[in-house]
Amino acid sequence: MEASSNFLKRSGFLTLLMIFVLCCSKEVNIPEPVQAYEPHTSKIREILFIGNSFTSFNLGISYHLNLYLANDSLSYKPLIQEAAFSGYSLAVHLTNEQTLAKLNERSWDVIILQENTDIAVNDTMATLESIKAFQELVGNKGTLIYLLMSWPYKDQPEMLIPIIKTFEEGSQAIGATIIPVGEVWTAINQDGNPNIDLYNADGMHPSLQGTFLAASMCYSHIYNQNPSENPYLAGLENTTALYLKQKAN
């Protein structure tokens, strides 16, 4: 009887031991650590936009680009400003004291030129002369020049062809980089996405979506970053902002 009891005790002990070993040997799934968003590093700290109301609408492309960078948690505070006045062409900017004072205020890392759309469509030579004049003004300061391609009016999609021609010639003339907002804008319109309307009610100026697209493209082209990896939304719905970010990259 005692032998039987001892056997049961030993059996119980062995059973518990086996359970313990099995539990210890069972694979444990440890969750992967969450990857933090890694901000980029860039030497581009000071940017000046020169344009008209297409640039300044919805608080301005500069405002939204600033907020993109704010979400990057950079080790420095970028300075992004604009000289943008309604109806201005680049030629008019070259005679405007405010624009010239802002341009000469510092050695900007980047200036972004946005031509009046009617001038870009109808007077390529005037745009080229203005672009060359801006290059002469900043050429000895090491400033990079970007050309922000505007978009056709909503009821005049045929404007895109001469816009592209003007900006390509401008780019070739001084070696500037084009930010092809107008081309991407037109491609988005052709997508027919019912949740997207890049135009303001006047059919010319940008809606908030349009300004956000332009800012996203500036972020992508100047800083070589994927906007989809940056959390900034400009108050748009997540799906809308993500769609525009993907198109901008």
Secondary structure as a PSIPRED ss2 file (coil, helix, strand):
# PSIPRED VFORMAT (PSIPRED V4.0)

   1 M C   1.000  0.000  0.000
   2 E H   0.000  1.000  0.000
   3 A H   0.000  1.000  0.000
   4 S H   0.000  1.000  0.000
   5 S H   0.000  1.000  0.000
   6 N H   0.000  1.000  0.000
   7 F H   0.000  1.000  0.000
   8 L H   0.000  1.000  0.000
   9 K H   0.000  1.000  0.000
  10 R H   0.000  1.000  0.000
  11 S H   0.000  1.000  0.000
  12 G H   0.000  1.000  0.000
  13 F H   0.000  1.000  0.000
  14 L H   0.000  1.000  0.000
  15 T H   0.000  1.000  0.000
  16 L H   0.000  1.000  0.000
  17 L H   0.000  1.000  0.000
  18 M H   0.000  1.000  0.000
  19 I H   0.000  1.000  0.000
  20 F H   0.000  1.000  0.000
  21 V H   0.000  1.000  0.000
  22 L H   0.000  1.000  0.000
  23 C H   0.000  1.000  0.000
  24 C H   0.000  1.000  0.000
  25 S H   0.000  1.000  0.000
  26 K C   1.000  0.000  0.000
  27 E C   1.000  0.000  0.000
  28 V C   1.000  0.000  0.000
  29 N C   1.000  0.000  0.000
  30 I C   1.000  0.000  0.000
  31 P C   1.000  0.000  0.000
  32 E C   1.000  0.000  0.000
  33 P C   1.000  0.000  0.000
  34 V C   1.000  0.000  0.000
  35 Q C   1.000  0.000  0.000
  36 A C   1.000  0.000  0.000
  37 Y C   1.000  0.000  0.000
  38 E C   1.000  0.000  0.000
  39 P C   1.000  0.000  0.000
  40 H C   1.000  0.000  0.000
  41 T C   1.000  0.000  0.000
  42 S C   1.000  0.000  0.000
  43 K C   1.000  0.000  0.000
  44 I C   1.000  0.000  0.000
  45 R C   1.000  0.000  0.000
  46 E E   0.000  0.000  1.000
  47 I E   0.000  0.000  1.000
  48 L E   0.000  0.000  1.000
  49 F E   0.000  0.000  1.000
  50 I E   0.000  0.000  1.000
  51 G E   0.000  0.000  1.000
  52 N C   1.000  0.000  0.000
  53 S H   0.000  1.000  0.000
  54 F H   0.000  1.000  0.000
  55 T H   0.000  1.000  0.000
  56 S H   0.000  1.000  0.000
  57 F C   1.000  0.000  0.000
  58 N C   1.000  0.000  0.000
  59 L C   1.000  0.000  0.000
  60 G C   1.000  0.000  0.000
  61 I H   0.000  1.000  0.000
  62 S H   0.000  1.000  0.000
  63 Y H   0.000  1.000  0.000
  64 H H   0.000  1.000  0.000
  65 L H   0.000  1.000  0.000
  66 N H   0.000  1.000  0.000
  67 L H   0.000  1.000  0.000
  68 Y H   0.000  1.000  0.000
  69 L H   0.000  1.000  0.000
  70 A H   0.000  1.000  0.000
  71 N C   1.000  0.000  0.000
  72 D C   1.000  0.000  0.000
  73 S C   1.000  0.000  0.000
  74 L C   1.000  0.000  0.000
  75 S C   1.000  0.000  0.000
  76 Y C   1.000  0.000  0.000
  77 K C   1.000  0.000  0.000
  78 P C   1.000  0.000  0.000
  79 L E   0.000  0.000  1.000
  80 I E   0.000  0.000  1.000
  81 Q E   0.000  0.000  1.000
  82 E E   0.000  0.000  1.000
  83 A E   0.000  0.000  1.000
  84 A E   0.000  0.000  1.000
  85 F C   1.000  0.000  0.000
  86 S C   1.000  0.000  0.000
  87 G C   1.000  0.000  0.000
  88 Y C   1.000  0.000  0.000
  89 S C   1.000  0.000  0.000
  90 L H   0.000  1.000  0.000
  91 A H   0.000  1.000  0.000
  92 V H   0.000  1.000  0.000
  93 H H   0.000  1.000  0.000
  94 L C   1.000  0.000  0.000
  95 T C   1.000  0.000  0.000
  96 N C   1.000  0.000  0.000
  97 E H   0.000  1.000  0.000
  98 Q H   0.000  1.000  0.000
  99 T H   0.000  1.000  0.000
 100 L H   0.000  1.000  0.000
 101 A H   0.000  1.000  0.000
 102 K H   0.000  1.000  0.000
 103 L H   0.000  1.000  0.000
 104 N C   1.000  0.000  0.000
 105 E C   1.000  0.000  0.000
 106 R C   1.000  0.000  0.000
 107 S C   1.000  0.000  0.000
 108 W C   1.000  0.000  0.000
 109 D C   1.000  0.000  0.000
 110 V E   0.000  0.000  1.000
 111 I E   0.000  0.000  1.000
 112 I E   0.000  0.000  1.000
 113 L E   0.000  0.000  1.000
 114 Q C   1.000  0.000  0.000
 115 E C   1.000  0.000  0.000
 116 N C   1.000  0.000  0.000
 117 T H   0.000  1.000  0.000
 118 D H   0.000  1.000  0.000
 119 I H   0.000  1.000  0.000
 120 A H   0.000  1.000  0.000
 121 V H   0.000  1.000  0.000
 122 N H   0.000  1.000  0.000
 123 D C   1.000  0.000  0.000
 124 T H   0.000  1.000  0.000
 125 M H   0.000  1.000  0.000
 126 A H   0.000  1.000  0.000
 127 T H   0.000  1.000  0.000
 128 L H   0.000  1.000  0.000
 129 E H   0.000  1.000  0.000
 130 S H   0.000  1.000  0.000
 131 I H   0.000  1.000  0.000
 132 K H   0.000  1.000  0.000
 133 A H   0.000  1.000  0.000
 134 F H   0.000  1.000  0.000
 135 Q H   0.000  1.000  0.000
 136 E H   0.000  1.000  0.000
 137 L H   0.000  1.000  0.000
 138 V H   0.000  1.000  0.000
 139 G H   0.000  1.000  0.000
 140 N H   0.000  1.000  0.000
 141 K H   0.000  1.000  0.000
 142 G C   1.000  0.000  0.000
 143 T C   1.000  0.000  0.000
 144 L E   0.000  0.000  1.000
 145 I E   0.000  0.000  1.000
 146 Y E   0.000  0.000  1.000
 147 L E   0.000  0.000  1.000
 148 L E   0.000  0.000  1.000
 149 M C   1.000  0.000  0.000
 150 S C   1.000  0.000  0.000
 151 W C   1.000  0.000  0.000
 152 P C   1.000  0.000  0.000
 153 Y C   1.000  0.000  0.000
 154 K C   1.000  0.000  0.000
 155 D C   1.000  0.000  0.000
 156 Q C   1.000  0.000  0.000
 157 P H   0.000  1.000  0.000
 158 E H   0.000  1.000  0.000
 159 M H   0.000  1.000  0.000
 160 L H   0.000  1.000  0.000
 161 I H   0.000  1.000  0.000
 162 P H   0.000  1.000  0.000
 163 I H   0.000  1.000  0.000
 164 I H   0.000  1.000  0.000
 165 K H   0.000  1.000  0.000
 166 T H   0.000  1.000  0.000
 167 F H   0.000  1.000  0.000
 168 E H   0.000  1.000  0.000
 169 E H   0.000  1.000  0.000
 170 G H   0.000  1.000  0.000
 171 S H   0.000  1.000  0.000
 172 Q H   0.000  1.000  0.000
 173 A H   0.000  1.000  0.000
 174 I H   0.000  1.000  0.000
 175 G C   1.000  0.000  0.000
 176 A C   1.000  0.000  0.000
 177 T E   0.000  0.000  1.000
 178 I E   0.000  0.000  1.000
 179 I E   0.000  0.000  1.000
 180 P C   1.000  0.000  0.000
 181 V H   0.000  1.000  0.000
 182 G H   0.000  1.000  0.000
 183 E H   0.000  1.000  0.000
 184 V H   0.000  1.000  0.000
 185 W H   0.000  1.000  0.000
 186 T H   0.000  1.000  0.000
 187 A H   0.000  1.000  0.000
 188 I H   0.000  1.000  0.000
 189 N H   0.000  1.000  0.000
 190 Q H   0.000  1.000  0.000
 191 D H   0.000  1.000  0.000
 192 G C   1.000  0.000  0.000
 193 N C   1.000  0.000  0.000
 194 P C   1.000  0.000  0.000
 195 N C   1.000  0.000  0.000
 196 I C   1.000  0.000  0.000
 197 D C   1.000  0.000  0.000
 198 L C   1.000  0.000  0.000
 199 Y E   0.000  0.000  1.000
 200 N C   1.000  0.000  0.000
 201 A C   1.000  0.000  0.000
 202 D C   1.000  0.000  0.000
 203 G C   1.000  0.000  0.000
 204 M C   1.000  0.000  0.000
 205 H C   1.000  0.000  0.000
 206 P E   0.000  0.000  1.000
 207 S C   1.000  0.000  0.000
 208 L H   0.000  1.000  0.000
 209 Q H   0.000  1.000  0.000
 210 G H   0.000  1.000  0.000
 211 T H   0.000  1.000  0.000
 212 F H   0.000  1.000  0.000
 213 L H   0.000  1.000  0.000
 214 A H   0.000  1.000  0.000
 215 A H   0.000  1.000  0.000
 216 S H   0.000  1.000  0.000
 217 M H   0.000  1.000  0.000
 218 C H   0.000  1.000  0.000
 219 Y H   0.000  1.000  0.000
 220 S H   0.000  1.000  0.000
 221 H H   0.000  1.000  0.000
 222 I H   0.000  1.000  0.000
 223 Y H   0.000  1.000  0.000
 224 N C   1.000  0.000  0.000
 225 Q C   1.000  0.000  0.000
 226 N C   1.000  0.000  0.000
 227 P H   0.000  1.000  0.000
 228 S H   0.000  1.000  0.000
 229 E H   0.000  1.000  0.000
 230 N C   1.000  0.000  0.000
 231 P C   1.000  0.000  0.000
 232 Y C   1.000  0.000  0.000
 233 L C   1.000  0.000  0.000
 234 A C   1.000  0.000  0.000
 235 G C   1.000  0.000  0.000
 236 L C   1.000  0.000  0.000
 237 E C   1.000  0.000  0.000
 238 N H   0.000  1.000  0.000
 239 T H   0.000  1.000  0.000
 240 T H   0.000  1.000  0.000
 241 A H   0.000  1.000  0.000
 242 L H   0.000  1.000  0.000
 243 Y H   0.000  1.000  0.000
 244 L H   0.000  1.000  0.000
 245 K H   0.000  1.000  0.000
 246 Q H   0.000  1.000  0.000
 247 K H   0.000  1.000  0.000
 248 A H   0.000  1.000  0.000
 249 N C   1.000  0.000  0.000
